[in-house]
Amino acid sequence: MTDEQHIDELRAELRNATNLAERRQIADELNAAVAERAVVLENLPPS
């Protein structure tokens, strides 16, 4: 699974989460995945 697919999956899970605790956990995972992707993209060599 690519980073983009993982982020998309977490977004879908967040939309379908039924309780606050679950939403918070998924939101935390989503934020971490987005931050990790940003770091990876920042460290790519120029093309």
Residue pairs with C-beta under 8 A, 6 or more apart in sequence:
1 9
3 33
3 36
3 37
3 40
4 37
6 33
7 30
7 33
7 34
7 37
10 26
10 29
10 30
10 33
11 30
13 26
14 23
14 26
14 27
14 30
17 23
17 26
